[in-house]
């Protein structure tokens, strides 16, 4: 919205800087950071006053769950800090277009079920939260809504049908059918929504990894919108997606502010309010800038966390059906708990996973030159 002030540069010269995406991205990050720092203590105190902590120990985690006894009253729903910071900052600094609207729609649509899930857990003491069917329904609504917006707008109707992969100089699919497009977007939105949700189990783990992935997506969005860079790097040119860099900047600032309060020992937890929406936002942005596979590489930690649960559950069910006794691949899933079971302190697990996430991010950037 404030980008339109650049039209008045004749009256006040410095306003011309608002024409540049890089400037507005930095301002979006700074704005979200300031909002988060201001809003965080207010919401945390409010959550504590309302006793918005889990208030119970999940007995399914056994001894590890008992080690978290001192966290049971730590308030959750901290994802609201990120959401408000990112949404307000993005609205202020991003120039509205179909890509921006779609991103914020998905982000808001997935924040709702996350908030409802947390509300049921902390207020009604329902440890299961919303049903899996209700969660799927909300995720489907977000996906269908995003697809409807993208296919219905002339700026995105054709571009969104292309499918690009790293190391290839052209689109591997130039005109996807609507049903294939729906399936793929659904997989990325729902897959990363659940992946970050699963990763969010230790202080600072999920939000720290989100920052590195957002940095990659912001850079990729800028390249996609830049004619010269896209041509030079042999990547897809998607006009006007540069504004997604502004959203990524806001996301980085909001996550940094939240990490200030979520670092060990956490003063607040993200909860499903944050994790479900963050994953969906990254998933839909990656698809819009034609970097879905790059997101899989950059978000390698999230992917491994999700796969560890899938492998653990699948192998347990198979061995129980085959041998009568369920067996496990990991000491505990998601995999970050496996390393805790092996004796790693929580802070060491988090820091090492951050290092791996940064490594995945750097690896994904290499794909820009290898074509």
C-alpha positions as CSV (number, residue, x, y, z in Angstrom):
1,X,0.0,0.0,0.0
2,X,2.8,2.5,0.9
3,X,4.5,1.6,-2.4
4,X,2.1,4.0,-4.1
5,X,3.8,6.9,-2.3
6,X,6.5,6.5,-4.9
7,X,4.1,8.3,-7.3
8,X,4.7,11.5,-5.2
9,X,8.5,11.4,-5.6
10,X,8.3,14.8,-7.5
11,X,7.1,16.4,-4.2
12,X,9.5,14.5,-1.9
13,X,12.5,12.9,-3.7
14,X,13.3,10.1,-1.2
15,X,9.9,8.6,-1.9
16,X,11.3,7.3,-5.2
17,X,13.1,4.6,-3.2
18,X,9.7,2.9,-2.6
19,X,9.7,1.9,-6.3
20,X,12.4,-0.7,-5.5
21,X,11.4,-4.1,-4.3
22,X,14.7,-4.5,-2.4
23,X,14.0,-1.4,-0.3
24,X,10.4,-2.4,0.4
25,X,11.5,-5.9,1.3
26,X,14.0,-4.5,3.9
27,X,11.3,-2.1,5.2
28,X,8.8,-5.0,5.4
29,X,11.2,-7.1,7.5
30,X,12.0,-4.2,9.8
31,X,8.3,-3.3,10.2
32,X,7.4,-6.9,11.0
33,X,10.3,-7.1,13.5
34,X,9.2,-4.0,15.3
35,X,5.5,-5.1,15.4
36,X,6.6,-8.5,16.7
37,X,8.8,-7.0,19.4
38,X,5.9,-4.7,20.5
39,X,3.1,-7.2,20.2
40,X,5.0,-10.2,21.7
41,X,5.0,-9.2,25.4
42,X,1.4,-8.0,25.2
43,X,0.1,-11.3,23.8
44,X,2.3,-13.4,26.0
45,X,1.0,-11.7,29.1
46,X,-2.6,-12.0,27.8
47,X,-2.1,-15.7,27.1
48,X,-0.7,-16.3,30.6
49,X,-3.6,-14.4,32.2
50,X,-6.0,-16.6,30.3
51,X,-3.9,-19.7,31.1
52,X,-3.5,-20.5,27.4
53,X,-0.9,-23.3,28.2
54,X,-1.4,-26.9,27.4
55,X,-1.9,-27.7,31.1
56,X,-1.2,-31.4,30.6
57,X,1.7,-33.7,29.8
58,X,1.2,-35.9,26.8
59,X,1.7,-39.4,28.2
60,X,2.4,-40.7,24.7
61,X,5.9,-39.3,24.9
62,X,6.8,-41.3,28.0
63,X,9.9,-40.2,29.9
64,X,10.6,-37.5,27.3
65,X,7.2,-36.0,28.0
66,X,8.0,-35.9,31.7
67,X,11.1,-33.9,31.0
68,X,8.9,-31.2,29.6
69,X,6.8,-30.8,32.8
70,X,8.1,-27.3,33.3
71,X,6.7,-26.3,29.9
72,X,3.2,-27.4,30.4
73,X,2.1,-23.9,31.4
74,X,4.0,-22.1,28.7
75,X,1.4,-20.3,26.6
76,X,0.8,-21.4,23.0
77,X,-1.0,-19.6,20.1
78,X,2.2,-17.6,19.6
79,X,1.7,-18.0,15.9
80,X,-0.6,-14.9,16.2
81,X,2.5,-12.8,16.8
82,X,3.9,-13.9,13.5
83,X,0.6,-13.7,11.6
84,X,-0.2,-10.1,12.7
85,X,3.3,-8.9,12.1
86,X,3.6,-10.5,8.7
87,X,0.1,-9.6,7.5
88,X,0.2,-6.0,8.5
89,X,3.7,-5.5,7.2
90,X,2.9,-7.2,3.9
91,X,-0.2,-5.1,3.4
92,X,1.8,-1.9,4.1
93,X,4.8,-2.6,1.8
94,X,3.7,-5.0,-0.9
95,X,2.0,-3.7,-4.1
96,X,-1.2,-5.7,-4.4
97,X,-1.4,-8.2,-7.3
98,X,-2.7,-11.7,-7.8
99,X,0.4,-13.3,-6.4
100,X,0.2,-11.2,-3.2
101,X,-3.5,-11.7,-2.7
102,X,-3.2,-15.5,-3.2
103,X,-0.4,-15.8,-0.7
104,X,-2.1,-13.8,2.0
105,X,-5.4,-15.7,1.4
106,X,-3.7,-19.0,1.9
107,X,-1.9,-17.7,5.0
108,X,-5.1,-16.4,6.6
109,X,-7.1,-19.4,5.6
110,X,-4.7,-21.8,7.3
111,X,-4.3,-19.6,10.4
112,X,-8.0,-20.2,11.2
113,X,-7.9,-24.0,11.7
114,X,-4.6,-23.6,13.5
115,X,-6.1,-21.1,15.9
116,X,-9.2,-23.3,16.4
117,X,-7.0,-26.3,17.0
118,X,-5.0,-24.5,19.7
119,X,-8.1,-23.1,21.2
120,X,-9.7,-26.5,21.7
121,X,-6.5,-27.8,23.3
122,X,-5.8,-24.9,25.7
123,X,-9.3,-23.8,26.6
124,X,-11.3,-27.0,26.4
125,X,-8.4,-29.2,27.3
126,X,-9.0,-31.4,24.3
127,X,-5.5,-32.7,23.5
128,X,-6.6,-33.9,20.0
129,X,-7.8,-30.5,18.9
130,X,-9.8,-30.4,15.7
131,X,-10.5,-33.6,13.8
132,X,-8.3,-34.6,11.0
133,X,-11.2,-34.2,8.6
134,X,-11.8,-30.6,9.6
135,X,-8.1,-29.9,9.2
136,X,-8.2,-31.5,5.7
137,X,-11.3,-29.5,4.9
138,X,-9.6,-26.2,5.7
139,X,-6.5,-27.1,3.9
140,X,-8.6,-28.1,0.9
141,X,-10.5,-24.8,1.0
142,X,-7.2,-22.9,1.0
143,X,-5.9,-24.9,-2.0
144,X,-9.1,-24.6,-4.0
145,X,-9.4,-20.9,-3.2
146,X,-5.8,-20.3,-4.3
147,X,-6.2,-22.2,-7.5
148,X,-9.5,-20.4,-8.3
149,X,-7.8,-17.0,-7.9
150,X,-4.7,-18.0,-10.0
151,X,-6.7,-19.6,-12.8
152,X,-9.2,-16.7,-12.9
153,X,-6.7,-13.9,-13.2
154,X,-5.1,-13.0,-16.6
155,X,-1.7,-12.4,-15.0
156,X,-1.5,-15.9,-13.6
157,X,-3.8,-18.1,-15.6
158,X,-1.2,-19.3,-18.0
159,X,2.0,-19.0,-15.9
160,X,0.6,-21.1,-13.1
161,X,0.2,-24.1,-15.4
162,X,3.9,-24.4,-16.0
163,X,6.0,-26.8,-14.0
164,X,9.7,-26.3,-13.6
165,X,12.4,-28.3,-11.9
166,X,16.0,-27.5,-11.0
167,X,18.8,-28.3,-13.5
168,X,16.5,-28.0,-16.5
169,X,16.5,-24.9,-18.7
170,X,12.8,-25.0,-19.7
171,X,9.5,-26.0,-18.2
172,X,9.1,-29.7,-18.1
173,X,5.4,-29.2,-18.4
174,X,4.2,-26.1,-20.3
175,X,0.5,-26.5,-19.9
176,X,-0.7,-28.6,-17.0
177,X,-4.3,-29.7,-16.9
178,X,-6.3,-28.1,-14.1
179,X,-6.7,-31.4,-12.2
180,X,-2.9,-32.1,-12.2
181,X,-2.3,-28.5,-11.1
182,X,-4.8,-29.0,-8.3
183,X,-3.1,-32.2,-7.1
184,X,0.4,-30.7,-7.1
185,X,-0.5,-27.5,-5.4
186,X,-2.5,-29.5,-2.8
187,X,0.5,-31.7,-2.1
188,X,2.8,-28.7,-1.6
189,X,0.4,-26.6,0.5
190,X,-0.8,-29.5,2.6
191,X,2.6,-31.3,2.7
192,X,4.6,-28.3,3.9
193,X,1.8,-27.2,6.2
194,X,2.0,-30.6,8.0
195,X,5.8,-30.7,7.8
196,X,6.3,-27.5,9.7
197,X,3.6,-28.5,12.1
198,X,5.5,-31.7,12.8
199,X,8.8,-29.9,13.1
200,X,7.4,-27.5,15.7
201,X,8.4,-29.6,18.8
202,X,11.4,-27.9,20.3
203,X,12.1,-24.3,21.3
204,X,13.0,-22.3,18.2
205,X,13.4,-25.3,15.9
206,X,10.6,-24.7,13.4
207,X,10.8,-20.9,13.3
208,X,14.6,-20.9,12.9
209,X,14.4,-23.2,9.9
210,X,11.5,-21.2,8.5
211,X,13.7,-18.1,8.4
212,X,16.4,-19.8,6.2
213,X,13.7,-21.2,3.8
214,X,12.0,-17.7,3.6
215,X,15.4,-16.2,2.6
216,X,15.7,-18.6,-0.3
217,X,12.1,-18.1,-1.4
218,X,12.5,-14.3,-1.3
219,X,15.6,-14.4,-3.5
220,X,13.9,-16.8,-5.9
221,X,10.9,-14.6,-6.2
222,X,13.1,-11.6,-6.9
223,X,14.9,-13.5,-9.7
224,X,11.6,-14.8,-11.2
225,X,10.4,-11.2,-11.6
226,X,13.7,-9.8,-13.0
227,X,13.8,-10.2,-16.8
228,X,17.6,-10.0,-17.0
229,X,18.3,-12.3,-14.1
230,X,15.7,-14.9,-15.1
231,X,17.2,-14.9,-18.7
232,X,20.8,-15.1,-17.4
233,X,20.1,-17.9,-14.9
234,X,17.8,-19.7,-17.4
235,X,14.9,-19.8,-14.9
236,X,11.3,-19.0,-15.4
237,X,10.3,-15.4,-15.7
238,X,7.0,-14.7,-13.8
239,X,6.1,-11.0,-14.0
240,X,5.2,-9.2,-10.8
241,X,6.2,-12.1,-8.4
242,X,8.9,-9.8,-7.1
243,X,6.3,-8.6,-4.6
244,X,6.5,-12.0,-3.0
245,X,10.0,-11.0,-1.9
246,X,8.3,-8.3,0.2
247,X,6.1,-10.9,1.8
248,X,9.2,-13.1,2.5
249,X,10.9,-10.1,4.0
250,X,7.9,-9.6,6.3
251,X,8.0,-13.3,7.1
252,X,11.6,-13.2,8.1
253,X,11.1,-10.1,10.3
254,X,8.0,-11.7,12.0
255,X,9.8,-15.0,12.6
256,X,12.9,-13.2,14.0
257,X,10.7,-11.3,16.4
258,X,8.9,-14.6,17.4
259,X,12.3,-16.4,17.8
260,X,13.2,-13.7,20.4
261,X,10.5,-15.1,22.6
262,X,10.5,-18.7,21.5
263,X,14.3,-19.3,22.0
264,X,15.1,-21.7,24.8
265,X,13.6,-21.6,27.4
266,X,10.6,-20.5,25.4
267,X,8.2,-17.9,26.7
268,X,5.6,-18.8,24.2
269,X,5.0,-21.7,21.7
270,X,4.0,-21.2,18.1
271,X,1.2,-23.8,18.2
272,X,-0.8,-24.9,15.2
273,X,-1.8,-21.2,14.8
274,X,1.6,-20.6,13.3
275,X,2.9,-23.8,12.0
276,X,0.1,-24.8,9.7
277,X,-0.1,-21.4,8.1
278,X,3.6,-20.9,7.6
279,X,3.9,-24.2,5.7
280,X,1.0,-23.4,3.5
281,X,2.4,-20.0,2.7
282,X,5.8,-21.3,1.7
283,X,4.2,-24.0,-0.3
284,X,2.0,-21.8,-2.4
285,X,4.7,-19.2,-2.9
286,X,7.1,-21.8,-4.2
287,X,4.6,-23.0,-6.7
288,X,3.8,-19.5,-8.0
289,X,7.5,-18.7,-8.7
290,X,8.0,-22.1,-10.3
291,X,10.4,-23.4,-7.6
292,X,8.4,-26.2,-5.9
293,X,11.3,-28.7,-6.1
294,X,13.7,-26.0,-4.9
295,X,11.5,-25.7,-1.8
296,X,11.9,-29.4,-1.1
297,X,15.6,-28.9,-1.2
298,X,15.7,-25.7,0.9
299,X,13.2,-27.1,3.3
300,X,15.1,-30.4,3.7
301,X,14.8,-30.4,7.4
302,X,11.0,-30.1,7.2
303,X,10.9,-32.9,4.6
304,X,13.0,-35.2,6.7
305,X,10.9,-34.5,9.8
306,X,7.8,-35.4,7.9
307,X,9.3,-38.5,6.3
308,X,10.5,-39.7,9.7
309,X,6.9,-39.8,11.0
310,X,5.6,-41.5,7.8
311,X,8.4,-44.1,8.0
312,X,7.9,-44.7,11.7
313,X,4.2,-45.2,11.5
314,X,4.2,-47.2,8.3
315,X,6.9,-49.6,9.5
316,X,5.2,-50.0,12.9
317,X,1.9,-50.9,11.3
318,X,3.5,-53.2,8.8
319,X,5.6,-55.2,11.4
320,X,2.6,-55.4,13.7
321,X,0.5,-56.9,10.9
322,X,3.3,-59.1,9.6
323,X,4.9,-60.3,12.8
324,X,2.3,-59.5,15.5
325,X,4.6,-57.0,17.2
326,X,5.1,-53.4,16.0
327,X,8.7,-52.4,15.5
328,X,10.2,-48.9,15.2
329,X,12.9,-47.5,13.0
330,X,13.6,-44.5,15.2
331,X,13.7,-44.3,19.0
332,X,10.9,-41.7,18.6
333,X,9.4,-39.7,15.8
334,X,9.6,-36.9,14.6
335,X,13.3,-37.4,14.2
336,X,14.3,-34.5,16.5
337,X,12.9,-36.5,19.4
338,X,15.0,-39.5,18.3
339,X,18.2,-37.5,18.9
340,X,16.8,-36.3,22.3
341,X,16.3,-40.0,23.2
342,X,20.0,-40.6,22.3
343,X,21.0,-38.0,24.9
344,X,21.4,-34.8,22.9
345,X,20.3,-31.7,24.8
346,X,17.4,-29.8,23.3
347,X,19.6,-26.7,22.5
348,X,22.1,-28.9,20.6
349,X,19.4,-30.6,18.6
350,X,18.0,-27.2,17.6
351,X,21.3,-25.6,16.7
352,X,22.4,-28.6,14.7
353,X,19.1,-28.7,12.8
354,X,19.5,-24.9,12.1
355,X,23.0,-25.7,10.6
356,X,21.4,-28.4,8.4
357,X,18.6,-26.1,7.4
358,X,21.2,-23.4,6.3
359,X,23.1,-26.1,4.4
360,X,19.9,-27.1,2.6
361,X,19.2,-23.4,1.8
362,X,22.7,-23.0,0.3
363,X,22.3,-26.2,-1.7
364,X,19.1,-25.0,-3.1
365,X,20.7,-21.7,-4.3
366,X,23.3,-23.8,-6.3
367,X,20.5,-24.9,-8.5
368,X,20.3,-21.4,-9.9
369,X,23.5,-21.9,-11.8
370,X,23.4,-25.6,-12.6
371,X,21.1,-25.7,-15.6
